[in-house]
Amino acid sequence: MQTKYILTTMLLVLSSVTHLLSASYIWTGNSSTNWNTTNNWSPAGIPGVADFITLNSNAPNNLVLDQNRTVANFTINGDTVDLGTYTLTTTGVTYFNGGW
């Protein structure tokens, strides 16, 4: 019984740490269509698997995937994303508010 309690506690702590390490990024597309260009995101950086991303309809360049990507949450607000032959996986919630 004590082992089960310890494992449950460890899982709760680890899930909290993962949430603390996540960030929210908005696609600006200011430089190009490339996911790996830090200037295409606000704040500047490259989203990872624990992060939340948002695509808005005012970006000068639409996002084009260059490889398979995974994020925690994905919101698209009237923009498009070109998947090509790649996959965009969300492990949390995906919101479609127009676009694709």
C-alpha positions in Angstrom: 0.0 0.0 0.0 2.8 2.4 0.8 4.5 1.7 -2.5 1.3 2.6 -4.3 1.1 5.9 -2.4 4.7 6.7 -3.2 4.2 6.0 -6.9 1.0 8.1 -7.0 2.8 11.0 -5.3 5.7 10.8 -7.8 3.4 10.8 -10.8 1.6 13.9 -9.5 4.9 15.7 -8.9 6.2 14.8 -12.4 3.0 15.9 -14.1 3.3 19.3 -12.2 6.9 19.7 -13.3 6.0 19.0 -16.9 3.3 21.7 -16.8 5.7 24.2 -15.3 8.1 23.6 -18.1 5.6 24.3 -20.8 5.4 27.6 -22.7 2.9 29.3 -25.0 4.0 30.3 -28.5 2.2 32.3 -31.1 3.1 31.9 -34.8 4.1 35.2 -36.2 5.6 34.0 -39.5 7.7 37.2 -39.6 10.8 35.6 -41.2 9.6 32.6 -43.2 7.4 29.5 -43.2 10.0 27.5 -41.2 9.0 26.1 -37.7 12.7 26.1 -36.6 13.2 29.8 -37.1 13.0 31.5 -33.7 11.9 34.8 -35.1 8.7 33.1 -36.5 7.4 32.6 -32.9 6.5 35.0 -30.1 8.2 34.8 -27.7 11.2 33.9 -29.8 12.0 30.3 -29.5 11.1 26.9 -30.9 8.0 25.1 -29.5 8.5 21.6 -28.0 6.4 18.7 -27.0 5.1 20.3 -23.7 4.3 23.7 -25.3 1.0 25.3 -26.4 1.0 26.9 -29.9 -1.5 29.4 -31.5 -1.8 30.3 -35.2 -3.6 33.5 -36.0 -4.8 34.7 -39.3 -2.6 37.8 -39.5 0.8 36.0 -40.1 2.6 37.1 -43.3 3.9 33.5 -43.8 1.8 30.4 -43.1 3.4 27.6 -41.1 4.8 24.7 -43.2 5.9 21.6 -41.3 9.4 20.4 -42.0 9.1 17.2 -40.0 6.7 15.4 -37.7 5.9 17.7 -34.7 4.3 17.2 -31.3 2.9 19.9 -29.0 0.7 19.8 -25.9 -2.1 22.2 -27.1 -2.8 23.7 -30.6 -5.1 26.6 -31.4 -5.8 27.8 -34.9 -7.6 31.0 -35.5 -8.5 31.4 -39.1 -5.0 30.5 -40.5 -3.7 27.6 -42.4 -0.9 25.1 -41.7 0.7 23.1 -44.5 1.3 19.6 -43.2 2.9 18.3 -46.4 3.7 14.7 -45.7 4.2 15.3 -42.0 2.1 14.9 -38.9 1.3 17.5 -36.2 0.3 15.7 -33.1 -1.3 17.3 -30.0 -1.2 15.4 -26.7 -3.7 17.8 -25.1 -6.4 19.9 -26.7 -6.8 21.2 -30.2 -9.1 24.2 -31.0 -10.2 25.1 -34.5 -11.6 28.6 -34.8 -11.7 28.8 -38.6 -8.9 27.9 -41.0 -6.9 24.7 -41.3 
